[in-house]
Each structure stands twice: as structure tokens, then as C-alpha cells.
Amino acid sequence: MTQHAATVVGGGVAGCAAAMAAARCGVHVTLFEQRPTRDTPLHSDDMLCALTGGPDLGAAALDRATGLLKAELCELCPALLDAAGEARIGENSLSVDPVRFAHLVTRRIEADAAIEVVREEARALPRGIVVVATGPTTWSPLARALHSAAGAPFRFSFLGRAPVIAAADLDLSAARWAPLYPGADASLFVPISEDEAEELRVRLLAGQRVSPAEMAADTVLGDEADPVERRAADPKLFRDRVVGGPRGPEVTIEGPAVRLEPHAAGHETFGLPDLLTALTPEAQRQALDAIPALAAAQIVRPGSIHRLPWLAGAEALLPTLQLKRAPRVLLAGTLTGAAGYVEAMATGTVAGINAARLVSADEPLVPGEHSLIGALCRALVGPPPSDERMIQANYGMLPDEREDEGRPKRERRERQIAGALKAIGEYARAALDG
Ligand SMILES: Cc1cc2nc3c(=O)[nH]c(=O)nc-3n(C[C@H](O)[C@H](O)[C@H](O)COP(=O)(O)OP(=O)(O)OC[C@H]3O[C@@H](n4cnc5c(N)ncnc54)[C@H](O)[C@@H]3O)c2cc1C
């Protein structure tokens, strides 16, 4: 019999992870999701756990940060990763069919007797223990309520997503499958002529933009938000990075090529990851018309750039993901300053476990610093990056071991992996079984 009760606001990746983790700890959860009563520019349906950008949940290999994060999550609450496994379309990375993934998670959460889904916008902070996981589309009045509870200012970063096109009507007669770099999943490269590449570049440069108002021409952007029209201003950069073809030695394509990345099972849709853009949908259409092989393709989701709010590090948050000034409120997902689906699952899981512990009057816990999830929680309350970019898990967050100095990199990595899995195992026993 589960007991009352924690609230989770936001049924995205982080909110679903939080709700499932709290329910796994024996606590009843009320999960608020505003869709379909209020739509957002990032979501196209009312499914929970929508992947709003690309379909990739990152590498499987443990020596890559997303691989280790996923291995740690499996020790805590593997429900979302189980669904991702069932919806998988990638071979090396955990790339999924986003629609199937969202359906699987929605069905599981709706069938879970410990989770009640309420399709309503939360316009204030709910009473009691609450995880707020409202993500990139956190708007007022909830944003105002959060700001006053945190007593700290929001920071803002930009993230973008690439256009997605339907496969029907594409002319793929000259296209070739190849990994972008050795070890990557295969993409489909559509060769284009030098003239077509130049025409594409000119149309990208000339197209009308709908960048967020705060994104000035000189705003410094990482790869995750740098629109192709900026790269188009430099012909060499455009030739190398946008239409440069595969970078590995195994497959070469003579001349420029446009990269198509599978975005759904059965290759029904493809993303254009090198064409992340802030152009209007009409300007995106005109740019694609420069490439005869893509000219008839329907754009099923235009590319776009978004400005995300998050709460600044140590002023606002504790490593338990509680608000410093209002510890009954926990944050998860992009609101913590962490970017990435797997980071959203990780912060959601820790926030959900700690919400359950607070409901049961137990001390909230942080995974050990040798685990990547623990290191991520600590990094979120460290000094914010000077370039205002959000944080992603990486091996550099793990503590340096003096006795490991001088060992070969591979051996050091293996020791880090073993240390991380040991630390997360200890946390799992304390937080879930203790
Ligand atoms: C444009 C863009 C592209 C991205 N692409 C990628 C990518 O390719 N790969 C990657 O790893 N990460 C990507 N990210 C980063 C980010 O990690 C993901 O967006 C991730 O899904 C964030 O999870 P979340 O749970 O914090 O937010 P979301 O998944 O957006 O979930 C928030 C949920 O809260 C709901 N909500 C909001 N306000 C309320 C309210 N007041 N009441 C009730 N419900 C509410 C929303 O409807 C939504 O369902 C991208 C981000 C953006 C903005």
C-alpha cells in the first residue's frame, strides 16, 4: 500500500523519471502535465516523456559519459531506459523512435497505481513536497513562483533543434549509408553538386530568421544552438562542417553531401542534424528546394532555437536538488542547468528519490562523488560556466585520484568506471533499500 504523497510538475523526461523513482520508493505521486490543455512550441502531442530535440539518448559504451550515466541509472530506476531499449532504432548509440518511446512511457505511467496523472497547468507551486520539472517551457505564473521561492535569478541559455523531414518523396537514388565518424551509427548522405551546395549556402544566408529576441548576432553559442545560417557566412566552415560528408576513413564521398539521420523506426522520417536553424519555416523550405533530391520532401518539424531558463548553481540549489531557501521544493531536468535527456533522467531520479525520502521524513541523499550522477549533482551547484552554457555530464567531473597519476588513460578510465558503479551501488542500497 503506497502512502501519500509527493507532487511532480511537468511530465517530460525529468518529471517522468522523478515520478517513477518516487513511486519506486513507495510514495504516491500526483504528476501534473499541462498538455493538452496548454500547448508548447516544443511539443506536438500530449504524450508524456516527449523527446523534443533529436532521438539520441547517447552512446552505450561505459567509457563515454552518457554510457556511464545510463549504467548508473539502471542501478536505480531503469524504467525509462527499459522503454528506450524497446523503442531503439540505433545500433551503437541508444537512438530511439521518439513516438514509440513516448507511448511506452505514457502507457506505463498511466497504468501505475502509485502515479495519478493530472492534465492541468500548475500555475503556482503545489503544497507539500514537490519536484518541479517544467523544462524549457517554464512560463509565468509558475516561473514567478519559482523565482520567489528560490530567491535567486534565472539564467538563460539557448538550445536548438534541426528540421525533420518525411522520407516519402525524397530522391535517395544516389544516397549512401555511412557513419559520420568511426563508431557512430550510420547516417544517410545525399551527395549534392558544388553549385547546389553554394545555392543552399546563399539561401540559408538570405533567409528570414525567427531567432529568440534575446539572441543577438554576437551571442556566443555552443554547437547545440549554433544555427547553420551563421556557419553559412564562412564558406570554408560551411563546406567542412555542414556539407562535408563522412569524416571517417572507411567511406568517402566525392564532393559535398547533406546528412540525413534516422528519426523514426522504418526510416519514415529523417532529421537534418547539420541544418539546425532559426530560419522561418518558409525560409527552411526555400533552402531545401536548392537540393533537387530533397525538394519534394515534406518538413514535418521545422528547425528552431529556444531560450531556456534555469536556476543558478549554489545560490539556488543544494546537491540534493532541493531549493536552498525552500527545501520542500526540488528541481529536475533543464531547470537545474543540466542539458541532455540522460541528464534529465539522472536529475529526475535523484529528485524523485529525495522527494520520497522527504515525504517519509528521511534525510535526502546525494550519490557519492565517484559516481557520475553524484558528480553531476555537485557540478550543478558549483560555479556556473562562464559562457552561460548548461552543464552536461562528463568524465572531467569525477574526482582526480592522485594515485592514478601516471597510469595509462585506459586503465584510469576503467578504475573510474569501477569506482562509479561501486558508488552508485552503495547509494542504491542506502536510498532504495535502506
Ligand atoms: C530545442 C531543444 C532541443 C534539444 N535537443 C536535445 C537533444 O537532441 N538531445 C538531448 O539530449 N537533449 C536535448 N535538449 C535538452 C533537454 O535535455 C531536453 O529538452 C529534455 O527533454 C529536458 O527535459 P525536461 O524534463 O527538463 O523538460 P521537458 O522534456 O520539456 O518537459 C517539461 C514538461 O513540463 C510540462 N510543463 C511545463 N510547464 C508546466 C506547468 N506549469 N504545469 C504542468 N506542466 C508543465 C511541459 O508541457 C513538458 O511536458 C534540447 C532542448 C531544447 C530546448
The ligand as an SDF file (V2000), in Angstrom:
LIG
                    3D

 53 58  0  0  0  0  0  0  0  0999 V2000
   15.2050   22.8960  -28.7930 C   0  0  0  0  0  0  0  0  0  0  0  0
   15.8220   21.8800  -27.8770 C   0  0  0  0  0  0  0  0  0  0  0  0
   16.4350   20.7490  -28.4020 C   0  0  0  0  0  0  0  0  0  0  0  0
   17.0180   19.8050  -27.5590 C   0  0  0  0  0  0  0  0  0  0  0  0
   17.5860   18.7000  -28.1140 N   0  0  0  0  0  0  0  0  0  0  0  0
   18.1450   17.7680  -27.3130 C   0  0  0  0  0  0  0  0  0  0  0  0
   18.7190   16.5910  -27.9000 C   0  0  0  0  0  0  0  0  0  0  0  0
   18.6690   16.3700  -29.1190 O   0  0  0  0  0  0  0  0  0  0  0  0
   19.3160   15.6910  -27.0660 N   0  0  0  0  0  0  0  0  0  0  0  0
   19.3600   15.8920  -25.7080 C   0  0  0  0  0  0  0  0  0  0  0  0
   19.9020   15.0240  -25.0050 O   0  0  0  0  0  0  0  0  0  0  0  0
   18.8090   16.9920  -25.1360 N   0  0  0  0  0  0  0  0  0  0  0  0
   18.2100   17.9400  -25.8970 C   0  0  0  0  0  0  0  0  0  0  0  0
   17.6600   19.0650  -25.3390 N   0  0  0  0  0  0  0  0  0  0  0  0
   17.9140   19.3340  -23.9090 C   0  0  0  0  0  0  0  0  0  0  0  0
   16.9750   18.8430  -22.8330 C   0  0  0  0  0  0  0  0  0  0  0  0
   17.7050   17.9740  -22.0190 O   0  0  0  0  0  0  0  0  0  0  0  0
   15.7130   18.1930  -23.2420 C   0  0  0  0  0  0  0  0  0  0  0  0
   14.8980   19.2430  -23.7000 O   0  0  0  0  0  0  0  0  0  0  0  0
   14.9700   17.4340  -22.1090 C   0  0  0  0  0  0  0  0  0  0  0  0
   13.8380   16.8340  -22.6870 O   0  0  0  0  0  0  0  0  0  0  0  0
   14.5530   18.3240  -20.9690 C   0  0  0  0  0  0  0  0  0  0  0  0
   13.7540   17.5680  -20.0670 O   0  0  0  0  0  0  0  0  0  0  0  0
   12.7970   18.2890  -19.0430 P   0  0  0  0  0  0  0  0  0  0  0  0
   12.0110   17.1950  -18.3990 O   0  0  0  0  0  0  0  0  0  0  0  0
   13.5690   19.2240  -18.1960 O   0  0  0  0  0  0  0  0  0  0  0  0
   11.8330   19.1970  -19.9560 O   0  0  0  0  0  0  0  0  0  0  0  0
   10.6890   18.7080  -20.9750 P   0  0  0  0  0  0  0  0  0  0  0  0
   11.0460   17.3810  -21.5360 O   0  0  0  0  0  0  0  0  0  0  0  0
   10.4310   19.8240  -21.9120 O   0  0  0  0  0  0  0  0  0  0  0  0
    9.4360   18.5160  -20.0360 O   0  0  0  0  0  0  0  0  0  0  0  0
    8.7950   19.5750  -19.3710 C   0  0  0  0  0  0  0  0  0  0  0  0
    7.3230   19.2290  -19.2850 C   0  0  0  0  0  0  0  0  0  0  0  0
    6.6840   20.0970  -18.3620 O   0  0  0  0  0  0  0  0  0  0  0  0
    5.4280   20.4930  -18.8960 C   0  0  0  0  0  0  0  0  0  0  0  0
    5.0870   21.7650  -18.2360 N   0  0  0  0  0  0  0  0  0  0  0  0
    5.7060   22.9760  -18.3550 C   0  0  0  0  0  0  0  0  0  0  0  0
    5.1440   23.8850  -17.5400 N   0  0  0  0  0  0  0  0  0  0  0  0
    4.1420   23.2460  -16.8700 C   0  0  0  0  0  0  0  0  0  0  0  0
    3.2060   23.6580  -15.8670 C   0  0  0  0  0  0  0  0  0  0  0  0
    3.1920   24.9090  -15.3800 N   0  0  0  0  0  0  0  0  0  0  0  0
    2.3110   22.7490  -15.4040 N   0  0  0  0  0  0  0  0  0  0  0  0
    2.3170   21.4630  -15.8880 C   0  0  0  0  0  0  0  0  0  0  0  0
    3.1790   21.0320  -16.8320 N   0  0  0  0  0  0  0  0  0  0  0  0
    4.0980   21.9000  -17.3020 C   0  0  0  0  0  0  0  0  0  0  0  0
    5.7020   20.5880  -20.3890 C   0  0  0  0  0  0  0  0  0  0  0  0
    4.4990   20.5180  -21.1330 O   0  0  0  0  0  0  0  0  0  0  0  0
    6.6050   19.3680  -20.6120 C   0  0  0  0  0  0  0  0  0  0  0  0
    5.8900   18.1900  -20.8650 O   0  0  0  0  0  0  0  0  0  0  0  0
   17.0200   20.0050  -26.1540 C   0  0  0  0  0  0  0  0  0  0  0  0
   16.3970   21.1430  -25.6270 C   0  0  0  0  0  0  0  0  0  0  0  0
   15.7980   22.0670  -26.4640 C   0  0  0  0  0  0  0  0  0  0  0  0
   15.1140   23.2560  -25.8850 C   0  0  0  0  0  0  0  0  0  0  0  0
  1  2  1  0
  2  3  1  0
  2 52  2  0
  3  4  2  0
  4  5  1  0
  4 50  1  0
  5  6  2  0
  6  7  1  0
  6 13  1  0
  7  8  2  0
  7  9  1  0
  9 10  1  0
 10 11  2  0
 10 12  1  0
 12 13  2  0
 13 14  1  0
 14 15  1  0
 14 50  1  0
 15 16  1  0
 16 17  1  0
 16 18  1  0
 18 19  1  0
 18 20  1  0
 20 21  1  0
 20 22  1  0
 22 23  1  0
 23 24  1  0
 24 25  2  0
 24 26  1  0
 24 27  1  0
 27 28  1  0
 28 29  2  0
 28 30  1  0
 28 31  1  0
 31 32  1  0
 32 33  1  0
 33 34  1  0
 33 48  1  0
 34 35  1  0
 35 36  1  0
 35 46  1  0
 36 37  1  0
 36 45  1  0
 37 38  2  0
 38 39  1  0
 39 40  1  0
 39 45  2  0
 40 41  1  0
 40 42  2  0
 42 43  1  0
 43 44  2  0
 44 45  1  0
 46 47  1  0
 46 48  1  0
 48 49  1  0
 50 51  2  0
 51 52  1  0
 52 53  1  0
M  END
$$$$
